[in-house]
Amino acid sequence: MSVAGKRVLLVIGGGIAAYKSLELIREISRRGGAVRCILTKAGAEFVTPLSVGSLSGDTVYSDLFSLTDEAAMGHIELSRSADLVVVAPATADLMAKMAQGLANDLATTALLATDKRILIAPAMNVRMWEHPATRRNLATLRTDGVSVVGPDEGEMACGEFGFGRMAEPKSIADAIDALLAPGPALLALGNNTATRQGIASVGPLAGKSVLVTSGPTLEPIDPVRFLSNRSSGKQGHALAASAAQLGASVTLVSGPVALPDPPGVTTIHVETAQEMLAAVETALPADLAIFCAAVADWRVAGESSQKLKKSAAAPPTLSLVQNPDILATIAGLKAGRPQLVVGFAAETENVIEYARGKLRRKGCDLIIANDVGSGTGVMGGDENAVHIVSPGSVVSLPRLPKTEIADRLIRLFTDRLVKGPSA
Ligand code: CTP
């Protein structure tokens, strides 16, 4: 076990899932690791310092201003004495404070002062998890290099159902093991950009390669004018970020967008559909390929090398030729076809019917259909509502932030990679 002989600083936040942190302490001990705990004030409402201390076999720290605690071990030393810092449960409040860099109690001070990697196990009500503020904080934490395990989907203590249940102690311990794995074990995960950048080296997609296309393509008319579309790239970029977060080695082929490159992802910037196809072919092989780009269907035949000038005569006539269909090309590969090929369908009417047609015509395994009609605000917006269309079924997700849609879709694709079409 990689945690064997290592020290974990466990921050227990104030959520009902805190009881599972007691089991996490036992699991780490079982695997040969040592645990020292910080119990937040809210955490102490759910589990007692006595039970935490009995299981960890160490002093339980909770007060930034305690003379005895500070004399035993100063908060800076506490934050650095461990090999890894784990926050479980990571409540919405703790995540918000971490994202903001607040340090108004011992837990948040230690989290800000540490020079070690941090793993969080979020746990909260599903609405709190889906709230745009939490999504923003999660994105900030990921960008800061914080690793995330869970949350799981299921019934919650509050009676609601959805994502927000803290990951099981065994899964958190597995993530700890992977994060503390010595160098050769990390290398064994493959040529993983995410791992190299230290952002996510664990997760169910570790060792898998994922290819994502995103954004619009831009088809030049002349050196200053072009044909394009309103795609923002938000959904494709979020998918790439989610796959990297689950440990995959991700290549993102992106048309021109106003978004930063997602952390832990190799991003290749292209303009035209033909360049996108070439970049995709170069990026193969991949286990999973997701074609989220809004590829321009046509390009201008005979692009002008000089700026077209107005003249007294009639306006110029643009003659268009069809672009290659990147999705259909890759889905139809005889050799080297990715195990799972996913397309998107942007529709303004007959969404499911058209998506079924695309599934057949393009030869992919799944189509993610979305209604981009005017008034939906999907194209360029921060939210999406999608239908997952496979040959035998249609599963609809509610309207959610694109980051949450990405997380859910990547989990589903991960299941399909492991279990096949029955998942
Ligand atoms: N796609 C592609 N290459 C193209 C056109 C589309 O890879 N030249 C992919 C998109 O990335 C998406 C899927 O095909 O995954 C469907 O794209 P969409 O624009 O909805 O469909 P089209 O094939 O363009 O059909 P239509 O314009 O008739 O709706």
Residues whose N, C-alpha, C, O or C-beta is under 5 A from the ligand:
A	BS01	CTP	F291 C292 A293 A294 V295 A296 D297 N323 P324 D325 I326 L327 G343 F344 A345 A346
